[in-house]
Amino acid sequence: MAEHFYPLRVAEILPETEEANSIRFAVPGDLTEAFQFRAGQHLTLRATIDGEEVRRNYSLCTAPAEGELKVTVKRIAGGVFSNWVADSLKVGDMVDVMTPHGSFTTPFDPAAMRRYVGFAGGSGITPVMSLIRTALTTEPESRFTLFYGNRDASSIIFLEALAALKDRYLGRFELYHFLSHEEGDVELFNGMLDRETCDAAIAHLVGDVEAVDAWFICGPGPMMDAAEAALLERDVTRDKIHIERFTAGRPSAALAAQMAALQQEAAGQTLSITLDGRTRKVEFSADNILDSARESGLSAPFACKAGVCATCRAKVVHGKVEMAARYGLTDEEIAAGYVLTCQSVPVGSDVAVDYDA
Ligand code: FES
């Protein structure tokens, strides 16, 4: 689908910590349907800052049933968008918002009796919070265990909201804080969620990994890698591990060279692009399919351009495409032919991709 941004009014700004604010948007009645979302999904926000268009993805922290469109933005050093939000955004301002998307989710079923485990670090709690709220409210028999890493108590986003959930859902919600710059009595909870700590947390606080129906991981890269490795080593299957990344590592020199060679070969090739029901021939004129589509005037959607958000997802319906980073896609999506067009280069002359699929 072509990108659809809607101007939404900032209805409320709630400080969560010194560095993080939650922003609630007012959704006009005629857009209620368009802004329906699933737990764990995110919004792409767009603003012009110092004359430049900037886009960022922020996860929704609410459960869909709450009927509130709210994201949490943490100020990061040098972060253009997050600092603009923290310093300049006011209640009543209008922000361009793309409709919710993302696959960091699972189908919830009121009749299910499931066990969920989350690993979150810093602002990575945001989509996990949406999932926790949804699991606890829509599945009365399900349990959620959260391992949440932060620097110190003052930097914990949703500290009180999580404590309230724990009190309310006693026996169904287990919450463990891990602090890297503050020492408590229990050694396990001192330090970061590194590989050793993830191993210990799983061994002592989860036990039977086979009894867990879904694992959710979101936070800093090293934490996500540690949690994922700990699960894979315990033979947890990939379909049960959900990972949400917001930043990508640098591609290796070998991969960068391989992609550069493919780009050169593909330069000037024609490919076919379907968007909003129309199919057009487009020349491969940039570094990737997304930029080529946009250069030719198509409003193909994007946010991160780094292979993590999947906003630019399309399906290859003909021919072959090579992708550099692919963090934003699940194995099933890749198997079904989906690619991240911001990372994709056509191989050969008969490539057709469909943004509507
Ligand atoms: S724009 Fe984010 S993955 Fe392509």
Residues whose N, C-alpha, C, O or C-beta is under 5 A from the ligand:
A	BS01	FES	F302 A303 C304 K305 A306 G307 V308 C309 A310 T311 C312 G328 L340 C342
